[in-house]
Amino acid sequence: MTSEENVQKIKEVVFKERRIMKELNSLLDYLKDADLRERKMINGQMEKLKVLLKKVNGELLESLEGASIPKHLEKIREIKSEKEIITDLNAERKINTPGLRPQKSKEKMPELDKEIIKRLKKSKEKVKIKKEKKQDEYVKLANILFGNLVKSLVKKKKFLTLEKDLIKSNLGHTPITYISVLILTTVVSLIVAVLIFAFFMFFNLTPDLPIIIRATEGLGARLLKVFWILIVVPFGTFVFMYLYPSMEKKSAESKINQELPFATIHMAAISGSLIEPIKVFSIISATKEYPHLEKEFNKLLNEINIYGYDIVTALKNLVLNCPSVKLAELFNGLATTITSGGDLYDFFDKRSQTLLFEYRLDKDKRTKAAETFMDIYISVVIASPMILMLLLMMMKISGLGIALSTSMITFVVVGGVSLLNVFFLIFLQLKQPEVG
């Protein structure tokens, strides 16, 4: 090893020692205000830092023993001449005097430094835009009309399941507001159902022109045919609005599970530098690489920084309201590890391996499911309409069964294929995970 390489190694070792000492000082400062649980964790981290410091000291001694100092050194002038002192004073006066510019150095600036300066000049300052959410007029109207009624229902725990799903879904609405909107939407759908019912009481829709014709049946027979609209439309609206938070919760769970294996690997790498557990979540949130996990981590940071909980209590609180079971297990295991004084790097590393293995298994299942869906699409959406059209044409020609006109057969086949495609696309969109 050359003398230059040896000196470089000594610099790196000294730099490591400085970092370890800074970390020890920060832990000592944090130890003053820490509670009993945090003291155990901090003492464990400090012991590891001491062992690491001894190891680095040993490397420094080995490097110093191998260092060789050249025998012939250049003579250094310890005392400057009077002329040099005057020159330095004049230069200092020019720098400190306003209105005078210091003379440019005649030495050429390296190309790399010039490139860095150009990039710094081109870089723009980030402008923070605060988005203020304004409450919708429709939501305000729902709160005014049904707010008091919903408050009494919530106190009686009539919508307990809906409240839990709403909290876990991160929709940004309080239970009282959402239930008020649900009731108002159901009332609006009932009004729409009445209008549709009134229309179909007197008119019919046909595939031929004119599309709208007057109904020739009696009011009693017509009422029996279309009365279901008054029940199905508002009931369907209520069921959809009631189940929507649970669907959003499942969607959020799927998206979080997609990001969790890679975020855990990232957290393991960060915790390997002996950083505080709270800062691990702060760094992950600041990266903006995991948008769905960022919401849950921000909840954790709010529990600590705003509500004043310690990290273990905040983690246990989030377990109850977390949309993802895997993330809840991660929070629970992390709380146990911190309480027992375990190694965070080992915890995150092993958990990331497990989550990555499950992620690969899930990918294999989705690939096989996609192959099955392709077979179903070919058989149901492509082959079945052709067979149905042939059967209807044969029934028309032979006069057996229901004889439909050519335009009606076209309408049935085209409409059926269109509906099947729409349902199939919706199904695939629900089953397909978000690619980040």
LINGI-V795515 format. One line per field, one symbol per residue. ss: DSSP state (A for helix, B for strand, O for the rest). phi: phi as a letter, one per 40 degrees, with the letter a starting at -180 (. if undefined). psi: psi as a letter, one per 40 degrees, with the letter a starting at -180 (. if undefined). Layout:
# LINGI-V795515
ss=???
phi=???
psi=???
This chain:
# LINGI-V795515
ss=OOAAAAAAAAAAAAAAAAAAAAAAAAAAAAAAOOOAAAAAAAAAAAAAAAAAAAAAAAAAAAAAAAOOOOOOOOOOOOOOOAAAAAAAAAAAAAAAOOOOOOOOOOOOOOAAAAAAAAAAAAOOOOOOOOOOOOOOAAAAAAAAAAAAAAAAAAAOOOOAAAAAAAAAAOOOOOAAAAAAAAAAAAAAAAAAAAAAAAAAAABBBOOOOOOBBBOOOOAAAAAAAAOOAAAAAAAAAAAAAAAAAAAAAAAAAAAAAAAAAAAAAAAAAAAOOOOOAAAAAAAAAAAOOOAAAAAAAAAAAAAAAOOOOOAAAAAAAAAAOOOOAAAAAAAAAAAAAAAAOOOAAAAAAAAAAAAAAAAAAAAAAAAAAAAAAAAAAAAAAAAAAAAAAAAAAAAAAAOOOOOOOAAAAAAAAAAAAAAAAAAAAAAAAAAOOOOO
phi=.cccccccccccccccccccccccccccccccbccccccccccccccccccccccccccccccccccbbcccbccbccbcccccccccccccccccccgbcccccccccccccccccccccccbccbcbccccbcccccccccccbdcccdcccccgcbccccccccccfcgbcdccccccdcccccccccccccccccccbbbbbcccccbbccbcccccccccbccccbccccccccccccddcccccccccccccccdccccccccccccfccdccdcccccccgcbcccdccccdcccdccccgccccccccccdcbccbccccccccccccccccgccccccccccccccccccccccccccccccccccccccccbccdcccccccccccccgcgccbcccccccccccccccccccccccccccccccc
psi=hiddddddddddddddddddddddddddddddeiaddddddddddddddddddddddddddddddeihhidhiihhhdhiiddddddddddddddehiehhiiiiehhhiddddddddddddhihhhhhhhhhhhidddddddddedddddddddefdfdddddddddefeeiidddddddddddddddddddddddddedeiihidiiidhihheiidddddddeddddddddddddddddedddddddddddddddddddddddddddeeefiidddddddddddfegddddddddddddddddeeiiddddddddddfhdhdddddddddddddddefihddddddddddddddddddddddddddddddddddddddddddddddddddddddeeiahhiiddddddddddddddddddddddddddhihh.
